[in-house]
Amino acid sequence: MSVRIDPFNFLLEGRLGLELETQLYQFLTLEIVPVFVTTKSPPTLNYNTYEKASLRQESNGLGAISGAAIDAGFWFGGKPFNGYVFRTGFTNYAYKYTTTDPGNDSVSHTDRQFFAMVGSHNRWGAFTIAGGIGLAYELNKQNRCFDSLGSATSSCDKDELLIKLNQDGSSVADLHSFLYPFDLLARFSLGVVF
């Protein structure tokens, strides 16, 4: 069994993933990753907006928990928690995004994704360092744009999930990633193995 946290996603995205993983078979593990929203305005949330820190995030789940991911890990070489792993699974994370004055807008969205990831684990006694990179596909496709009167609508010409940064909607932020409906995933985790 292994318990890990991801300090980089915690610092950059304001989302702390608690990685709980257990061995099911010789080369197979099951992982559950609940995510806690810890910061309302992390650095990566406002990097593509020109308004200074006007966009905020919060959990739309149970308290600070936005949801969880579940995946199966297939270990190359047959030794879990040491070496290389291929993971595949699903995420279900619910967030609420808001903008402060002058935008005063809010959008709720649940990231429901299927993902595949490759990773590696190094182990020194009970301590472990894990990393991984992967690609996710959004299953809960949601669009939001604004009509000529500035009212929100889901009848958009392209895939976008917009939130107003100012009152008239002339300045907006797209909550979709630049690869939408795909999303890049990255992890770097520290933890222990029992």
PyRosetta script that sets phi, psi and omega in degrees:
from pyrosetta import init, pose_from_sequence

init()
pose = pose_from_sequence("MSVRIDPFNFLLEGRLGLELETQLYQFLTLEIVPVFVTTKSPPTLNYNTYEKASLRQESNGLGAISGAAIDAGFWFGGKPFNGYVFRTGFTNYAYKYTTTDPGNDSVSHTDRQFFAMVGSHNRWGAFTIAGGIGLAYELNKQNRCFDSLGSATSSCDKDELLIKLNQDGSSVADLHSFLYPFDLLARFSLGVVF")
pose.set_psi(1, 144.9)
pose.set_omega(1, 179.7)
pose.set_phi(2, -135.5)
pose.set_psi(2, 142.5)
pose.set_omega(2, 175.5)
pose.set_phi(3, -127.3)
pose.set_psi(3, 126.3)
pose.set_omega(3, -176.1)
pose.set_phi(4, -141.0)
pose.set_psi(4, 158.8)
pose.set_omega(4, 170.6)
pose.set_phi(5, -127.7)
pose.set_psi(5, 156.4)
pose.set_omega(5, -179.2)
pose.set_phi(6, -110.6)
pose.set_psi(6, 98.1)
pose.set_omega(6, -175.9)
pose.set_phi(7, -70.0)
pose.set_psi(7, -26.9)
pose.set_omega(7, -176.9)
pose.set_phi(8, -74.5)
pose.set_psi(8, -43.5)
pose.set_omega(8, 174.9)
pose.set_phi(9, -65.7)
pose.set_psi(9, -30.9)
pose.set_omega(9, 175.5)
pose.set_phi(10, -63.2)
pose.set_psi(10, -45.9)
pose.set_omega(10, -177.7)
pose.set_phi(11, -76.4)
pose.set_psi(11, -40.5)
pose.set_omega(11, -174.6)
pose.set_phi(12, -85.6)
pose.set_psi(12, -38.2)
pose.set_omega(12, -175.9)
pose.set_phi(13, -108.0)
pose.set_psi(13, -8.1)
pose.set_omega(13, -178.3)
pose.set_phi(14, 69.2)
pose.set_psi(14, 27.7)
pose.set_omega(14, -178.1)
pose.set_phi(15, -131.5)
pose.set_psi(15, 114.9)
pose.set_omega(15, -177.7)
pose.set_phi(16, -97.4)
pose.set_psi(16, 112.1)
pose.set_omega(16, 176.6)
pose.set_phi(17, -90.6)
pose.set_psi(17, 127.7)
pose.set_omega(17, 175.5)
pose.set_phi(18, -103.0)
pose.set_psi(18, 105.1)
pose.set_omega(18, -174.6)
pose.set_phi(19, -88.5)
pose.set_psi(19, 113.0)
pose.set_omega(19, 179.8)
pose.set_phi(20, -113.4)
pose.set_psi(20, 118.3)
pose.set_omega(20, -173.5)
pose.set_phi(21, -135.2)
pose.set_psi(21, 138.8)
pose.set_omega(21, 179.3)
pose.set_phi(22, -134.7)
pose.set_psi(22, 150.6)
pose.set_omega(22, 179.8)
pose.set_phi(23, -81.9)
pose.set_psi(23, 129.1)
pose.set_omega(23, 176.7)
pose.set_phi(24, -100.3)
pose.set_psi(24, -33.7)
pose.set_omega(24, -177.7)
pose.set_phi(25, -149.6)
pose.set_psi(25, -179.0)
pose.set_omega(25, -175.9)
pose.set_phi(26, -52.4)
pose.set_psi(26, -44.8)
pose.set_omega(26, -175.2)
pose.set_phi(27, -118.7)
pose.set_psi(27, 9.6)
pose.set_omega(27, -172.3)
pose.set_phi(28, -123.0)
pose.set_psi(28, 130.6)
pose.set_omega(28, 175.4)
pose.set_phi(29, -126.4)
pose.set_psi(29, 158.1)
pose.set_omega(29, 175.1)
pose.set_phi(30, -117.4)
pose.set_psi(30, 131.0)
pose.set_omega(30, -178.0)
pose.set_phi(31, -124.5)
pose.set_psi(31, 136.6)
pose.set_omega(31, 172.6)
pose.set_phi(32, -122.6)
pose.set_psi(32, 131.4)
pose.set_omega(32, -176.5)
pose.set_phi(33, -127.8)
pose.set_psi(33, 90.6)
pose.set_omega(33, 170.5)
pose.set_phi(34, -71.7)
pose.set_psi(34, 144.8)
pose.set_omega(34, -179.3)
pose.set_phi(35, -118.3)
pose.set_psi(35, 131.2)
pose.set_omega(35, 179.0)
pose.set_phi(36, -107.2)
pose.set_psi(36, 127.4)
pose.set_omega(36, 175.6)
pose.set_phi(37, -82.2)
pose.set_psi(37, 116.4)
pose.set_omega(37, -173.4)
pose.set_phi(38, -109.4)
pose.set_psi(38, -20.3)
pose.set_omega(38, -177.0)
pose.set_phi(39, -133.5)
pose.set_psi(39, 130.4)
pose.set_omega(39, -179.2)
pose.set_phi(40, -75.1)
pose.set_psi(40, -31.9)
pose.set_omega(40, -176.7)
pose.set_phi(41, -132.9)
pose.set_psi(41, 71.8)
pose.set_omega(41, -180.0)
pose.set_phi(42, -73.8)
pose.set_psi(42, 163.4)
pose.set_omega(42, -176.8)
pose.set_phi(43, -56.9)
pose.set_psi(43, -40.2)
pose.set_omega(43, -174.9)
pose.set_phi(44, -77.4)
pose.set_psi(44, -14.3)
pose.set_omega(44, -179.0)
pose.set_phi(45, -72.8)
pose.set_psi(45, -33.6)
pose.set_omega(45, -176.1)
pose.set_phi(46, -107.6)
pose.set_psi(46, 10.1)
pose.set_omega(46, -173.9)
pose.set_phi(47, -67.0)
pose.set_psi(47, -24.5)
pose.set_omega(47, -178.1)
pose.set_phi(48, -105.3)
pose.set_psi(48, 11.7)
pose.set_omega(48, 177.7)
pose.set_phi(49, -110.3)
pose.set_psi(49, 151.4)
pose.set_omega(49, -179.2)
pose.set_phi(50, -92.2)
pose.set_psi(50, -22.9)
pose.set_omega(50, 176.9)
pose.set_phi(51, -74.0)
pose.set_psi(51, 139.6)
pose.set_omega(51, -173.3)
pose.set_phi(52, -74.5)
pose.set_psi(52, 107.7)
pose.set_omega(52, 172.7)
pose.set_phi(53, 49.1)
pose.set_psi(53, 42.9)
pose.set_omega(53, -179.0)
pose.set_phi(54, -88.6)
pose.set_psi(54, -16.9)
pose.set_omega(54, -176.4)
pose.set_phi(55, -95.4)
pose.set_psi(55, 133.8)
pose.set_omega(55, -178.3)
pose.set_phi(56, -127.1)
pose.set_psi(56, 155.6)
pose.set_omega(56, 175.4)
pose.set_phi(57, -127.6)
pose.set_psi(57, 153.7)
pose.set_omega(57, 171.7)
pose.set_phi(58, -154.0)
pose.set_psi(58, 161.9)
pose.set_omega(58, 178.4)
pose.set_phi(59, -70.1)
pose.set_psi(59, 140.4)
pose.set_omega(59, 173.8)
pose.set_phi(60, -113.6)
pose.set_psi(60, 26.3)
pose.set_omega(60, -179.7)
pose.set_phi(61, -112.8)
pose.set_psi(61, -137.7)
pose.set_omega(61, -178.1)
pose.set_phi(62, -90.3)
pose.set_psi(62, 100.6)
pose.set_omega(62, -176.4)
pose.set_phi(63, 62.0)
pose.set_psi(63, -129.9)
pose.set_omega(63, 179.8)
pose.set_phi(64, -79.4)
pose.set_psi(64, -12.3)
pose.set_omega(64, -179.2)
pose.set_phi(65, -80.6)
pose.set_psi(65, 117.7)
pose.set_omega(65, -179.5)
pose.set_phi(66, -84.8)
pose.set_psi(66, -17.4)
pose.set_omega(66, -178.6)
pose.set_phi(67, 151.1)
pose.set_psi(67, -158.9)
pose.set_omega(67, -177.8)
pose.set_phi(68, -151.6)
pose.set_psi(68, 159.7)
pose.set_omega(68, 171.4)
pose.set_phi(69, -113.5)
pose.set_psi(69, 150.1)
pose.set_omega(69, 174.3)
pose.set_phi(70, -133.1)
pose.set_psi(70, 134.9)
pose.set_omega(70, -178.8)
pose.set_phi(71, -150.2)
pose.set_psi(71, 162.1)
pose.set_omega(71, 173.8)
pose.set_phi(72, -107.9)
pose.set_psi(72, 136.8)
pose.set_omega(72, 178.3)
pose.set_phi(73, -110.9)
pose.set_psi(73, 127.4)
pose.set_omega(73, 178.3)
pose.set_phi(74, -108.7)
pose.set_psi(74, 114.5)
pose.set_omega(74, -171.1)
pose.set_phi(75, -94.5)
pose.set_psi(75, 127.2)
pose.set_omega(75, 176.2)
pose.set_phi(76, -75.8)
pose.set_psi(76, 133.0)
pose.set_omega(76, -178.2)
pose.set_phi(77, 90.8)
pose.set_psi(77, -7.9)
pose.set_omega(77, 173.8)
pose.set_phi(78, 76.1)
pose.set_psi(78, 10.8)
pose.set_omega(78, 179.7)
pose.set_phi(79, -116.7)
pose.set_psi(79, 102.0)
pose.set_omega(79, 178.1)
pose.set_phi(80, -61.8)
pose.set_psi(80, 148.4)
pose.set_omega(80, 175.5)
pose.set_phi(81, 69.7)
pose.set_psi(81, 16.5)
pose.set_omega(81, 174.9)
pose.set_phi(82, -156.4)
pose.set_psi(82, 114.4)
pose.set_omega(82, -178.8)
pose.set_phi(83, 112.6)
pose.set_psi(83, -150.1)
pose.set_omega(83, -174.4)
pose.set_phi(84, -101.8)
pose.set_psi(84, 149.4)
pose.set_omega(84, -176.6)
pose.set_phi(85, -140.9)
pose.set_psi(85, 145.5)
pose.set_omega(85, 170.3)
pose.set_phi(86, -112.8)
pose.set_psi(86, 125.4)
pose.set_omega(86, -178.8)
pose.set_phi(87, -115.1)
pose.set_psi(87, 144.6)
pose.set_omega(87, 172.2)
pose.set_phi(88, -144.1)
pose.set_psi(88, 138.6)
pose.set_omega(88, -177.3)
pose.set_phi(89, -177.0)
pose.set_psi(89, -163.0)
pose.set_omega(89, -175.9)
pose.set_phi(90, -129.8)
pose.set_psi(90, 148.0)
pose.set_omega(90, 173.2)
pose.set_phi(91, -117.5)
pose.set_psi(91, 154.2)
pose.set_omega(91, 173.9)
pose.set_phi(92, -148.2)
pose.set_psi(92, 90.3)
pose.set_omega(92, -177.0)
pose.set_phi(93, -119.6)
pose.set_psi(93, 124.1)
pose.set_omega(93, -178.7)
pose.set_phi(94, -105.9)
pose.set_psi(94, 126.8)
pose.set_omega(94, -178.8)
pose.set_phi(95, -129.0)
pose.set_psi(95, 153.3)
pose.set_omega(95, 171.4)
pose.set_phi(96, -121.5)
pose.set_psi(96, 128.2)
pose.set_omega(96, 179.2)
pose.set_phi(97, -110.6)
pose.set_psi(97, 136.8)
pose.set_omega(97, 178.7)
pose.set_phi(98, -134.7)
pose.set_psi(98, 153.6)
pose.set_omega(98, 171.3)
pose.set_phi(99, -117.3)
pose.set_psi(99, 144.7)
pose.set_omega(99, 179.0)
pose.set_phi(100, -85.5)
pose.set_psi(100, -179.6)
pose.set_omega(100, 178.3)
pose.set_phi(101, -55.3)
pose.set_psi(101, 130.7)
pose.set_omega(101, 16.8)
pose.set_phi(102, -96.7)
pose.set_psi(102, -1.4)
pose.set_omega(102, -176.7)
pose.set_phi(103, -72.2)
pose.set_psi(103, -47.8)
pose.set_omega(103, -179.4)
pose.set_phi(104, 44.8)
pose.set_psi(104, 56.4)
pose.set_omega(104, -178.0)
pose.set_phi(105, -127.2)
pose.set_psi(105, 159.5)
pose.set_omega(105, 175.9)
pose.set_phi(106, -147.2)
pose.set_psi(106, 148.0)
pose.set_omega(106, 178.9)
pose.set_phi(107, -140.5)
pose.set_psi(107, 132.9)
pose.set_omega(107, 173.6)
pose.set_phi(108, -108.9)
pose.set_psi(108, 137.2)
pose.set_omega(108, 179.9)
pose.set_phi(109, -149.1)
pose.set_psi(109, 141.8)
pose.set_omega(109, 174.8)
pose.set_phi(110, -109.4)
pose.set_psi(110, 118.7)
pose.set_omega(110, 175.4)
pose.set_phi(111, -78.6)
pose.set_psi(111, 104.9)
pose.set_omega(111, 177.4)
pose.set_phi(112, -113.5)
pose.set_psi(112, 103.9)
pose.set_omega(112, -170.2)
pose.set_phi(113, -129.6)
pose.set_psi(113, 147.7)
pose.set_omega(113, 166.8)
pose.set_phi(114, -98.2)
pose.set_psi(114, 136.0)
pose.set_omega(114, -177.1)
pose.set_phi(115, -139.5)
pose.set_psi(115, 157.2)
pose.set_omega(115, 172.3)
pose.set_phi(116, -132.2)
pose.set_psi(116, 141.3)
pose.set_omega(116, -173.7)
pose.set_phi(117, -148.5)
pose.set_psi(117, 143.2)
pose.set_omega(117, 170.5)
pose.set_phi(118, -111.9)
pose.set_psi(118, 144.3)
pose.set_omega(118, -177.2)
pose.set_phi(119, -152.3)
pose.set_psi(119, 175.3)
pose.set_omega(119, 176.4)
pose.set_phi(120, -140.9)
pose.set_psi(120, 151.8)
pose.set_omega(120, 178.8)
pose.set_phi(121, -129.7)
pose.set_psi(121, 137.1)
pose.set_omega(121, 171.2)
pose.set_phi(122, -118.7)
pose.set_psi(122, 142.5)
pose.set_omega(122, -174.2)
pose.set_phi(123, -132.0)
pose.set_psi(123, 134.8)
pose.set_omega(123, 174.2)
pose.set_phi(124, -128.1)
pose.set_psi(124, 96.7)
pose.set_omega(124, -175.4)
pose.set_phi(125, 64.0)
pose.set_psi(125, -121.6)
pose.set_omega(125, -179.4)
pose.set_phi(126, -86.5)
pose.set_psi(126, -12.2)
pose.set_omega(126, -175.7)
pose.set_phi(127, -92.9)
pose.set_psi(127, 146.2)
pose.set_omega(127, -179.4)
pose.set_phi(128, -139.5)
pose.set_psi(128, 146.5)
pose.set_omega(128, 170.2)
pose.set_phi(129, -121.9)
pose.set_psi(129, 128.7)
pose.set_omega(129, -176.6)
pose.set_phi(130, -128.1)
pose.set_psi(130, 149.0)
pose.set_omega(130, 176.5)
pose.set_phi(131, -145.7)
pose.set_psi(131, 162.6)
pose.set_omega(131, 178.9)
pose.set_phi(132, -171.6)
pose.set_psi(132, 158.8)
pose.set_omega(132, 176.3)
pose.set_phi(133, -140.5)
pose.set_psi(133, 144.0)
pose.set_omega(133, -176.7)
pose.set_phi(134, -160.2)
pose.set_psi(134, -176.3)
pose.set_omega(134, -179.0)
pose.set_phi(135, -132.0)
pose.set_psi(135, 135.3)
pose.set_omega(135, 179.3)
pose.set_phi(136, -118.8)
pose.set_psi(136, 153.0)
pose.set_omega(136, 177.1)
pose.set_phi(137, -121.2)
pose.set_psi(137, 127.1)
pose.set_omega(137, -177.4)
pose.set_phi(138, -74.4)
pose.set_psi(138, 122.8)
pose.set_omega(138, 178.4)
pose.set_phi(139, -95.1)
pose.set_psi(139, -24.0)
pose.set_omega(139, -179.1)
pose.set_phi(140, -101.5)
pose.set_psi(140, 77.1)
pose.set_omega(140, -176.0)
pose.set_phi(141, -76.9)
pose.set_psi(141, 123.7)
pose.set_omega(141, -178.1)
pose.set_phi(142, -134.8)
pose.set_psi(142, 131.3)
pose.set_omega(142, 177.6)
pose.set_phi(143, -116.4)
pose.set_psi(143, 148.4)
pose.set_omega(143, 175.2)
pose.set_phi(144, -154.1)
pose.set_psi(144, 124.5)
pose.set_omega(144, 175.8)
pose.set_phi(145, -141.1)
pose.set_psi(145, -171.9)
pose.set_omega(145, -176.8)
pose.set_phi(146, -126.1)
pose.set_psi(146, 137.6)
pose.set_omega(146, 178.4)
pose.set_phi(147, -80.3)
pose.set_psi(147, -174.6)
pose.set_omega(147, -175.9)
pose.set_phi(148, -66.4)
pose.set_psi(148, -19.3)
pose.set_omega(148, 178.1)
pose.set_phi(149, -91.4)
pose.set_psi(149, -1.8)
pose.set_omega(149, 179.9)
pose.set_phi(150, 86.2)
pose.set_psi(150, 11.7)
pose.set_omega(150, 178.5)
pose.set_phi(151, -89.9)
pose.set_psi(151, 143.9)
pose.set_omega(151, -179.6)
pose.set_phi(152, -71.1)
pose.set_psi(152, 139.6)
pose.set_omega(152, 177.9)
pose.set_phi(153, -145.4)
pose.set_psi(153, 154.3)
pose.set_omega(153, 176.1)
pose.set_phi(154, -97.3)
pose.set_psi(154, -2.3)
pose.set_omega(154, 177.6)
pose.set_phi(155, -87.5)
pose.set_psi(155, 79.8)
pose.set_omega(155, -175.0)
pose.set_phi(156, -105.2)
pose.set_psi(156, 149.9)
pose.set_omega(156, 178.4)
pose.set_phi(157, -70.3)
pose.set_psi(157, -29.1)
pose.set_omega(157, 179.4)
pose.set_phi(158, -137.7)
pose.set_psi(158, 168.6)
pose.set_omega(158, 180.0)
pose.set_phi(159, -73.8)
pose.set_psi(159, 109.3)
pose.set_omega(159, 177.6)
pose.set_phi(160, -154.6)
pose.set_psi(160, 150.9)
pose.set_omega(160, 177.6)
pose.set_phi(161, -128.1)
pose.set_psi(161, 89.1)
pose.set_omega(161, -169.7)
pose.set_phi(162, -93.3)
pose.set_psi(162, 147.8)
pose.set_omega(162, 173.5)
pose.set_phi(163, -132.5)
pose.set_psi(163, 138.8)
pose.set_omega(163, -177.9)
pose.set_phi(164, -72.3)
pose.set_psi(164, 135.9)
pose.set_omega(164, 173.2)
pose.set_phi(165, -101.6)
pose.set_psi(165, -16.9)
pose.set_omega(165, 173.7)
pose.set_phi(166, -136.8)
pose.set_psi(166, 170.9)
pose.set_omega(166, -170.3)
pose.set_phi(167, -64.1)
pose.set_psi(167, -41.9)
pose.set_omega(167, -175.7)
pose.set_phi(168, -84.6)
pose.set_psi(168, -4.6)
pose.set_omega(168, 177.4)
pose.set_phi(169, 80.4)
pose.set_psi(169, 10.7)
pose.set_omega(169, 178.1)
pose.set_phi(170, -74.4)
pose.set_psi(170, -18.0)
pose.set_omega(170, 175.1)
pose.set_phi(171, -122.7)
pose.set_psi(171, 120.9)
pose.set_omega(171, -176.5)
pose.set_phi(172, -133.9)
pose.set_psi(172, 163.0)
pose.set_omega(172, 173.1)
pose.set_phi(173, -122.4)
pose.set_psi(173, 139.7)
pose.set_omega(173, 177.3)
pose.set_phi(174, -95.2)
pose.set_psi(174, 121.3)
pose.set_omega(174, -178.5)
pose.set_phi(175, -81.6)
pose.set_psi(175, -10.7)
pose.set_omega(175, 174.4)
pose.set_phi(176, -74.6)
pose.set_psi(176, 151.7)
pose.set_omega(176, 175.8)
pose.set_phi(177, -74.7)
pose.set_psi(177, 165.0)
pose.set_omega(177, -177.3)
pose.set_phi(178, -68.7)
pose.set_psi(178, -16.0)
pose.set_omega(178, 178.2)
pose.set_phi(179, -100.2)
pose.set_psi(179, 5.6)
pose.set_omega(179, -173.2)
pose.set_phi(180, -45.8)
pose.set_psi(180, 133.9)
pose.set_omega(180, 12.4)
pose.set_phi(181, -86.3)
pose.set_psi(181, 9.6)
pose.set_omega(181, 175.6)
pose.set_phi(182, -93.9)
pose.set_psi(182, 160.9)
pose.set_omega(182, 179.7)
pose.set_phi(183, -146.6)
pose.set_psi(183, 135.8)
pose.set_omega(183, 176.0)
pose.set_phi(184, -82.5)
pose.set_psi(184, 137.9)
pose.set_omega(184, 178.2)
pose.set_phi(185, -117.9)
pose.set_psi(185, 143.3)
pose.set_omega(185, 175.9)
pose.set_phi(186, -146.5)
pose.set_psi(186, 142.7)
pose.set_omega(186, 178.3)
pose.set_phi(187, -137.8)
pose.set_psi(187, 147.7)
pose.set_omega(187, 167.5)
pose.set_phi(188, -144.7)
pose.set_psi(188, 111.2)
pose.set_omega(188, -168.8)
pose.set_phi(189, -122.7)
pose.set_psi(189, 148.7)
pose.set_omega(189, 175.2)
pose.set_phi(190, -121.1)
pose.set_psi(190, 140.1)
pose.set_omega(190, -179.9)
pose.set_phi(191, -175.4)
pose.set_psi(191, -160.0)
pose.set_omega(191, -178.2)
pose.set_phi(192, -130.5)
pose.set_psi(192, 157.4)
pose.set_omega(192, 174.8)
pose.set_phi(193, -122.5)
pose.set_psi(193, 132.9)
pose.set_omega(193, 178.9)
pose.set_phi(194, -101.0)
pose.dump_pdb("model.pdb")
